[in-house]
Each structure stands twice: as C-alpha cells, then as structure tokens.
Amino acid sequence: MEILVTVAGVSGISTLLTILIIVAERFFNNYGTCRVDINDGAKVLEVDGGSTLLSTLSAQKIFIPSACGGKATCGLCKLRVMEGADPLLPTEEPYLSPQERAAGVRLSCQVKIKRNLRIYIPEELFLVQEYKTKVERITQKTHDIKEYRFALDKPITFKAGQYMQVVTKPYGKVSEVVWRAYSISSNPSDKMAVELIVRRVPQGICTTFMHDHVQEGNDVVLTGPYGDFYPRAEAKGYIMIAGGSGLAPMRAIILDALERGIDKEMWFFFGAVTKKDLYYVEYFTELAEKHPNLHYIPALSGPLPEDEWTGQTGLITDVVARNLDAVDDLHGLLCGSPGMINACINVLKKKGFTDDRIFFDKF
C-alpha cells in the first residue's frame, strides 16, 4: 500500500509539474511581436513570437523543405540565421557540418522565434508555391505502392528530379497536420498536373493518409517544387539507380530527356526483391526499345520460383558492378533508402566516379 501511495504521489507531482511548464510556456513566455528580416531587408515580417521559424514562415506562405514535418529527423529545413537565435540544439548537431555551423546554418524547425531575427533564404525557395489540387487518378502499382495524379489549380514549373510536399488532413485518431516529401514522377512539360509515387510505410502518418484516406476526387494541398536532385547539363550520360518509390524522379528525368531529344546515354538500374515489387517494367522496356540511348536493367535480389524470372539477379549494387564499364564524364543519379544509396556510392567510386559526379536523394 505504501508503494502504491508513493507511486501515485510521484505521478501526481510529475503531472502537476508538466501542467505548470505548459502554463508557464503559454502565459509567461510571451515574446510579443518579433521582426524577421529576410535577406538583408528584402522582406521583413512582423510575427508573434513563440513558434518555430519553420512553422512561422509556412504561415506566411514561405515554404521551406521539410520531409519530417518539423521533428528534426530529416535535416532538410536548413536556413542561415545571422542574428537572434538561441544556441545550437543537440537535435540539430547531427545534420550540420562544421562549415555550416560556422556560417550560422540552423534547422528552422528547431529555432524558436523569441526575439528579432535576421535570416537568409535562398532565392529559389521564394518560387515555391502552394497548390490546391484535386486527385484525378490513383493507380495501384504494387502491393504497397500507389501512384497519384493531381490536377493543379495553376501552372507549375519544375525540374525533373524535384519533389513536392503533401499536406495531410486529420484522420482517425490523428489530429495533427503534417507534410511529407514525395518525388514528382511526371514530365515537367505537363504544367497543370503532377504525379507522385507513394510507398506505404507501416504506421507512417502521411502514407497511411494517402493509402487509406485519399480517394479520387478529393482535394489535397501540395507545396513545391523543392530539391536540387536533377541532371546536370555537363554530363555525357547518366547511371541511374533506384529502388521502390525511388523510381519516381527517374521516370520524370527519362521522360523529360526523351521528349526534349537529349541524346545522352542513360542506364536505368531498378532493384527489387521479388517480382511483386516490380512495376513499370513493360513501360520502360518499350521506351528502351524505341530509344537506343535508354538502357533499362531491372533486377531481383530474391526471386521466387513462381516468379519465373529470367532477368538479372542479385543486389542492385552487384548488378551495377557487373554491367558498368567505362565511366568517363558520366554522372550517377541515385534514389532510394540510405543503405542502398551508400552501397551504390561505394560501387560507383570503385568504378572511378568522383563525389562531384554523384547525386542522390535519400528517403
């Protein structure tokens, strides 16, 4: 009985302290109106203090990339903060190089506005817009991958390889609104629509929203375009490696290059485990038959007997290694999980690629 009383007492005290902290934050940490000076006076915001820089800018329709919705797990929302921020937080340290720290780069989701700030935002982010869209088509590509086509309320301009962010709505027991990043899989010449490929992540707030709650005809808010993962003109050709939903930017890049008549050699390696994880096989096979500069190599790392697979087998790194010879002036374009990308980078470096010729998008 004494133990139960002690536990109850400690729990009560903890609850009381938590409430007091929330009340103190709400009523005593009143930072008033703060000025956010952007790019040396190019734009000045008068905002209520207390929120994060990321959410405050978003409310002002200035969209900073963030794949994790402000939880300091993606490291994408970097901005330079020259004046007014608190010291660097431990949550930021893993994502910032010594050079970035010296330059005042911070994760905007971790910087709370408590006083006047002076920040720098790359000019291209001012081109990011909010799009009110309607879901035009949903296509089941594999057992855990869907492709969505969104009709836009205004024209969009983007580079093949860039991504959009999906803004969720509350559903079920999820009351929060989050935003997550998905690469554009459609051709940039299609100005009034974008297509996104979304792979289901168990317990993923946004992928559950997309797979289980979004239907054709629904309204969905997107922001974008974002990202610097796109082909560089100086390359003589591209080694493209992807897995899962990493196919999305590769499709956009290939369609854009073929439509514009860019006569560069493109080798597209796509890795999956079994045949049920493959998609767009006939599509890319037919494109490669029509365009001699496109080489499509799908591979399975664990084909099942019933797959009756006659194509290449093994880890995608092994497949690339045995099919890749000359690499002069080629660029590597990689999209997929961090583990896959790191392994592919090692293979490309052994083949003679330098860091400045390898571009990747990890998710």
Buried (B, 14 or more C-beta within 10 A) or exposed (E): EEEEEEEEEEEEEEEEEEEEEEEEEEEEEEBEEBBBBBBEEEEEBEBEBBBBBBBBBBEEEBBBBBBBBBEBBBBBBBBBBEEBBEEBBEEBEEBBEEEBEEBBBBBBBBBBBBEBBBBBBEEEBBEBBBBEBBBBEBEEBBEBBBBBBBEBBEEBEBBBBBBBBBBBBEEEEBEEEBBBBBBBBBBBEBEEBBBBBBBBBEEBBBBBBBBEBBEEEBEBBBBBBBBEBBBEEEBEBBBBBBBBBBBBBBBBBBBBBBEEEEEBBBBBBBBBBBBEBBBBBEEBEEBBEEBEBBBBBBBBBEBEEEBEBEBBEBBBBBBBBEBBEEBEEBBBBBBBEEEBBEBBBEBBBEBEBEEEBBBBBBB
